[in-house]
C-alpha cells in the first residue's frame, strides 16, 4: 500500500487526464490528433502502471490474510489441544479414583 499512497497525486492526475481525454467536450478535442494521441498514450500508460501496482498490493494483502488465518488456526489448535489434554487427565483421575474416595 505504501507504493500506491506515495503515488496518489500521480494517480489522480492520470485519472483526470484519462477522463478528460475520453470526454467528447474535452479541451483536447481541438488539439492536433498526434498530440491528442500522445496525451492518450501517456494517460493509458499511467493507468496501466497504477493497475499493476494495485494488483500487486491486492495480491500482497490476500497473502497476508492467508498468513493470518493460518496463524490463528495454529494458535487455536494449540490451545484446544492443551484443553483437551487437561480434560483427559481429569477424566483419567476420575476413573482411577475409588468410589469411596469421591
Beta strands, then each sheet from edge to edge (+ up, - down):
end
